[in-house]
Amino acid sequence: MNRFRASWELFKASVTVMSQNKVLLIFPICTAMLSVCIVLLFIVPVAFQPTGHSYSSAQHWETVFNSVFKLDPNHTSQAAASDDSPRERRTNAITRVRPLAVGYFALMYFITMFSATFCNVVFYREIMNALSGQPVSILDGIRFACTRWKIILMWTLFAGLVGFIIRNLEQRFGIIGEIFMKLIGAVWSIACVFVIPVIVVDEEASNPFIVLKKSAVTLTQTWGESLIAYAGVSVGGAFIILTSLVWLAAWIAMASMLKLSWLILVGFAGWFLGIIVLGYLSSVASQVFRCALFLYASQGNLPAPYTDDMMALAWRTRKR
């Protein structure tokens, strides 16, 4: 019960920071919108390239498909003799993406990753300001991130390369090798937990190797706290979800007793919308707590409204 109470307090403390600095809720939305815009800027020219056919015709989309994927003629002739549908034949005959398309979509992936990392630096910097009692401003965060553009660029290239290597090796090995590479990917993800806070706080982090090392070292300093605290923030959100399910069940029971089917739909729609909002708030809360935990690891104390008592849970942690 003490552990659950502390977990709930962690969640409430994160929500308190968000309620006092409502601008923080805008950052993830802006990041998502920017990513969508970048993807559309790359996808639309490919999807609506001039082909001499109407955009609503099958010939247009066939041409677009062939401009991206290269087909194996031998495999295509063999597939034509099979009983598969035309779509299945085309899918089975794909050997690889065309080199030009690979470069094009790799550029899209890189720009999307860079913009997401840049926005996260803006977001985390303003979270740090909120935790230290300073004003939160989107423009100030953007100006700050512009001063870190070199390390953001280098980290984007490094992280993208590592991610590509891990995914590529997963596809080349058998089931054992795939499991092993997934474990490597999990270790990589854990080691990168504090990468963005390091970029924000540490001006001496001049290359991605230093950034990764400092992130991993910071994590080892709060290993026990990190595990239980992240679980704690999730437990707080899970508790609300379970409570909402009880509310939904009671609502449906009441609507059934009144024989009002439309009331069931209204209740379910309201519950579904609430779950979406809660998921978003929980996501932002976890980012807020990640910054607080980073400050706890680097400075030895938690910023308000977090307290050391919240972290004094049952798990024994590494001493500093």
N, C-alpha and C positions, 0 to 999 in steps of 0.2 A: 504493500500500500504506500509506503514512503517513496519507493521508486516511481510508482505511478503518479503520485502527487507531484514529485519533482519534475516528471516529464510534462505534466499538465502545466506547471508553472513556467517551464521553458517555452512552451507554445504560447502562453498568454503574454510572456515578456516580449516575444517577437512580434506579436500582434500589437502590443502597446507601442513599440517603436514605429510600426507602420501607421498606426492611428495618429501618432503625433507628427508624422512626416508623410502625409498622403501622396506627395509627389512621387515617392518611391514606387507606388503602384502603377505609375505610368510607364516606367522604364521597360519592363518585360513586354508590354504591348507594343511599344515603339520598336523594340528589337525584332519581334515577330513580324510586324508590318514591313520593316526594312528588308528582312530576309525574303518575305513573299514577293516584294517588289523586285528584288534582284533576280530571283528565280524566274519571274515573269519576263523580265527584260531579256533573259537568255532563251526561254522556252518559246515565247511568242514569235520571234523571227524565224525559228526553225519550223514551228507548226504552220505558220502562214507565209512561208516562202513562196515566191511565184513558181508555179508548176505548169501553167497553161491549162489547168482544170479548175472547176468551181470548187470553193472551199467545202461545199456540202457534198461533193462527189467522192466516191470511194477511190477513184483514180488519184485524186490529190493526196489523200492520206497514204495511199500505197507508195507514191513517189516520196513523200516525206519519210516514211518508214525505211525505204531503200537508201535514202540519203544518210541515214544514221547507222543502219546495220548492214553488214556485208553478209551475203548469203553464199553458201557452198553449192555450186551448180550440181555436183554429183549427188549431194545429199538431197537437193531439191528434186532431181529426177527420180530418185528412189522414193521420196515422200509422195510424189505425184501418183505413184502406183499403189499407194496405201489407201486405206479407207478413212484416213483422218480428214477432218474438215479443212477448208483452205486456211483458216487462221492457225490451226494446229500444225499444218504442214509448214507454214511460214515460220512459226516459232521454233519448230524442231530443226529447221534448216539454218538457223542463225549460228554462225561460227564465232563472230566477234564484232565489236563495235568498230566502225571505221576509224582509222588513226586521226583524221581531222576532227571527227566527232568526239573522240577521247580527249583531245586537247581542248576542245571547246567546252565540254562539260567539266573538265578538270579546272579550267579557269573559273567557271561558274562556282564550283565547289570551293575554290580558294577564296574568291571574293566574298562568298557567303560566310565562310569561316572567319575571315578577317573582320568583316563588319560585325559579326556576332561577338567576337572577342573584344573589339573596340567598344561596342555597346556595353558589354559586361564590365569593362574597366570603368566606363562612365558610371554604371550602376553601383558597382562596389565602392567606388570612391565616394559617392554621395551617401551610401550606407555608413561608411566610416565617419563621414561628417555628422550624420544623424546620431550615431552612437557617442560621438564626442561633444554633442550639444551645439554643433555649428549649423548654420543654415544650409538647406539642401536646394540645389539649383541645377537644372538640366544643362544650361549653357555653361556654367562653371565646370561641370563634369566633362563636357565635350572639350572645353579648352584644356583641361588637365590631360585627357586622353590623347590629345594632339601632341603633347609633349612626350608621350610614351609610344609614339607611332613606330619607332624603330624596333623596340623589343616586342611590340604587338605583332609586327610583320614577321620577325624572326621566329616567334613562338608559333604563329599560324603555320609557317612553312614546316617547322619541326614537328608539330603535333599532327599536321596533315600527312607528312611522310611516315611517321610512326604508325598512325592509324591505317594508312594504305598497306604498309608492310604486314601488319597483324592480320588484316582482312584477307590479303592475298595468300598468306601462309595457311590460314584456316581452310581455304579452298583447295590447297595442294595436298594436304595431308589426309590420312584416313581419320576414322572416328576418334582414335586415341590422340593423334596429333591435333585434331580440331579441339578436343577438350583441353589439351595443354595450352593451345594458343588462346582459348577463351579465358583460361586462368591468367595468362600473361596480360591479356587485355583488361581483366579485372584489376590486377595489380597496378597496371598503368593508370587506370581511372582513379584508383585510390590515391596513388602518388600525386596526381594532379589536382587533388581537392583544393589546395590552397594556392594554386598557381596565380589566379587573378588577384587575390589579396597581396601576394608577393610583388606582382607587377605594380600594384597601386602604391604600396608602402615603401618598398626597398628601391632606392634610386641606384644602388650599386649592382642590381641585377641586370647586367648588360647583355647576357646571352641566354638562350633557352636552357642550357645545361645547368647554369647557376640557378635559374628560376625553378627548375624541376627539383634540384637538390634541396633548395631551401624549403620548397613545399613539402617534400618528403620528410625532412628533418623536423619541420614544425608539426607535422602529423604525428611523428613518433613521440614528441613531447606531450601530446594530449591524446594518446591512443585510446585509453579507456574512456576519457571524456567524450572523444569524438564519436565512438560507437554508441554509447548509451544516450548521448545528447541528440544525435541525429535520429535515433530510434525514438527518443522522447518527443521531438517535434512531430514525428509521424504519428506517435501514439495519441498526441493531442488532437490531431486531425481525424484519426480513426475513431476516437471517442465521439466526436461530433457526428461522424457518419453513422455510427451505430445508433446514436440517439435519434438521428433523423429517420432511420429505418423504423424505429419504434413509433415515431410520430406518423410516418407514412402508413404503417399498418393500422394504427388507430383511425386515421383519416379514412382509409378504404373501408374499414369495418363500419364506421359511422355512415359513410355514403351508401354502403350496401344495405344497412338497416333502413335508411330513408328511401332506398330504391331510386337513387339519383346517379345514373351512370356518368352524366357529364361532370359531376362533382369529383368522381374518381380521376377523370382525365385532368381536371384542374389541379387536383392535389399532386398527381404524378408529375405534371409539367412543372409545378412549383418546386417540387422536390428535386427534379432533374436539374433545373436552373440553379438551385441552391448548391447542388453537388459541384457543378461547374465552377461557381464562384468560390466555394470552399477549396477546391483543388488549386485554383489560382492563388488564393490567399496563402494556402499551405506552402506552395512553391516559393512565393516571395518570402514567407516567414523562414523557410530553410536557408535562403540566401542571406537574410539578415543575421540569422544565428551563426552561419558559417563565418561571417566577418567578426562577430563577437567572439567566437571560439578562436579565431586567428589572433585577435588582440589578447585574448587570455593566454595563449601559448607564447606570444612574443613579449608581453609585458608582465605577465604573472597575475593579473587581476581582470575581472570581468567588468565591462562598462555597464552603467545603469541602463535599463532596469534589471539586468541580470545580477545575480549574487552568487557568492561562493557556495552558499548552502544548496543552491539548485544543482551544483555540480557534485556535491558530496553524496554520491550515490553508493550503492552496494559494491560496485566494482573497484578493485584496488588499481590505482593508476601509477604510471611511472613518475618517480620523483625527479624534480628539476635539480 
